[in-house]
Amino acid sequence: MATSINPLVQDFLTRDAASVAGVEKLRFFPLVAESGNGTILVEPGGRELLDFSSSWTAGGLGYGNPIVTKAIIEAATNPPGFGGISAIHPDLVKLAELLLEIVPGESNRRVYIGNTGSDANDVVLRACRVNTGKSRVITFENSYHGGVGFAMGVSGVHVGTNATAAEGATFVPYPDSFRPHLGNIADSVADSLQRIQREFELGDVACLIMEPIQSDGGLIVPPLGFMKAVVGLCKEYEVLFICDEVKVGLGRTGLLHAFQRDEVVPDIVTFGKMLGGGLPLSAAVGPARILDGPTGSALMTAAGNPICVAAGIAALEVIISQDLTSQAETAGQRIRELFDQKVIELDISDVVGDVRGHGLAIGIDLVTDRATNNRNNDLARKTVYRAWELGVVVYYVGANVLEVTPPLTIQAHEIEHGVQIIAQAIADAKAGLVTDEMVAAFTGW
Ligand SMILES: Cc1ncc(COP(=O)(O)O)c(C=O)c1O
């Protein structure tokens, strides 16, 4: 049974296949969006979809956020140049100052402002090496820190598949309560910490980089206290701790910074995605002794361009003044409550192994059966396809985990409707409504 795709959508699929490079494609279903507003994306022909991915969290403030849009238009009208590398402009300094204000840390810090999460991580990893004179980096298996360069080489997701590990990178297991790498979670946590300590004892470690929730690796939430223990080891062995808040930072987890759950203060924090309110913008906040030199060692022409920076200032103002952090916490609780009800109503508890996360960073772990909790990759692939057919955009991570990360501005009625569709999509995919042929063209991860 071939799926029927609207001819207007089909036309774009054909043109896209013949023009846009596959290296930048991660496709799960035939999504073509012509416009968007709030949580809604609109297909050619006018069909509306609820976006429960918010473009991998870059759209965390919703599409066309009026405050961000106004700031972008104003900044684009009389721009003071288009970059920050050889000219100072007021908004560039203001954004750096704002980030210093909202990110805790030592007194003498600097802010790197870049284009994407990948370059923020890449730049700080290099800076840690150069400025400590140490060459090694500790990172986690199945982590994601970027799609280019050094950041890609320390990303377990890439190194496990198509990329070469960065020289000097060592990967350790990220403790996973649902699938502990050693029989139980307590032993797994102890093992990860021991391995980190062993690497630190070997010496020459410049930094350790960690996601507070491992997102692309499968929305894995480390046990409370794990990050604190890692930070303790970093302090003891004088290793810089980089917290990568690119995906789940800035309110998404129900706290302004996800690292606050473990009451730690990282040496360096990186941001991206939602920071730009939809425009490409990233940042890293860290000690001056690490980020201030060598002068000019991380140059990108468009970094700090006034339009993205204005969007970033507006985005931070929206997050803080509208208390989107609390909104994310409340909306996340509602999604989980409703989803639990739907699991019972639709009789899908046999394939829903775990629902986890904080705030609006939620993972739904689909399994083959509850006895083994084996990953059900096929069901995840078909569920996201079916959800698209029914009108919701949701992707999967870690091969079998639906990643529910809608905009922080999501409305109550959108939660009701979206959760209903996601649960229905699981039920329909389980019932065989999506065939192998329908998903054949969409390889996903
Ligand atoms: C935790 C984390 N860090 C860094 C990145 C890289 O960000 P970008 O794709 O904006 O370069 C991502 C992207 O998914 C991410 O999830």
The ligand as a Gaussian input file, in Angstrom:
#p B3LYP/6-31G(d) Opt

LIG

0 1
 C       23.576000      18.820000      22.786000
 C       23.911000      19.384000      21.456000
 N       25.034000      20.071000      21.301000
 C       25.402000      20.626000      20.128000
 C       24.615000      20.453000      19.019000
 C       25.039000      21.057000      17.716000
 O       24.250000      22.161000      17.449000
 P       24.063000      22.684000      15.948000
 O       23.377000      21.599000      15.189000
 O       23.247000      23.918000      16.108000
 O       25.393000      22.985000      15.408000
 C       23.420000      19.734000      19.118000
 C       22.562000      19.526000      17.944000
 O       21.676000      18.713000      17.913000
 C       23.055000      19.180000      20.369000
 O       21.946000      18.458000      20.522000

